[in-house]
Amino acid sequence: MEEMIVVVGETYCGAEGRQLTVRKTSVFYPGDGFAAYEHSTGELVFRVDTYGRGPALATDLVLMDPSGASILTLRKKWPSLHQRWEGYLGDRMEGQKPLFTVKRSSIFGGERAGVVVEVHDTDHAKGTEYRIEGSFAHRCCRLLYLDNKSVEDRDEQGSIRDAAGDGVVAAEIKRKVDEHAHVMLSKDVFCLHVQPRFDAAFAMGLILVLDQISGDDDVDNVDDFSALPDDNQDARSPSS
């Protein structure tokens, strides 16, 4: 991407693309927490601790840095047929305006209907729109940045665009393949690829919402969504 896309903070917008290995820290329920590691070093980048079951899901979800400091707070809007969520910078305060809103495109069709993301125009971030296509439950989806530039302009900038030509790929979620055994790992370990100059914390925050919207309830024929070994090399992490 030619321009820096800041939603959470410039510190999360690297000049080069990033590959993070994301692990569910508990595998019994959707939303039990995550840990995200830098592919090249195995360094912990983001964490999400367990936040409970049942009525506890009405509480906030918090994306943290390795030290436990809050980066983003995600809150579900009640009631919401479209599974609407709002994202806030840091610890959400009373009266604070959201940075972005995430919701299903339609109340019908589940995640296959798509998910839309609106970043609000604030002092901290520029108002933009995104679309999430694919299946998070299958760990095979992409975040498309819906800018207003022509396809030709985007191509000249060297950006990756989707096949339909109506959005620039900002981030992708893929199944992870063990480079040594050449086998696909379970859905509890997957890859987050973030394009250069795009906000990795924003992308990780969307994973928390997708996990709640989609969960693991659409997993039929999961092997049909194959990852590319070149893009899914095994990352080093403390648990590798």
Secondary structure, DSSP 4 states (H G I P E B T S, - for coil): --S-B-SS-GGG--SS-EEEEEEES--SSTTS-EEEEETTT--EEEEE----SGGGGGS-EEEE-TTS-EEEEEEE-SS-TT--EEEEESS--TTPPPSEEEEES-SSSGGGG-EEEEE---SSS--EEEEEEEETTTTEEEEEE--SS-HHHHHHTT--B-TTSS-EEEEEEEE-EETTTTEEPPTTEEEEEE-TTB-HHHHHHHHHHHHHHHTT---TTGGGSPPPGGG-PPPP-TT-
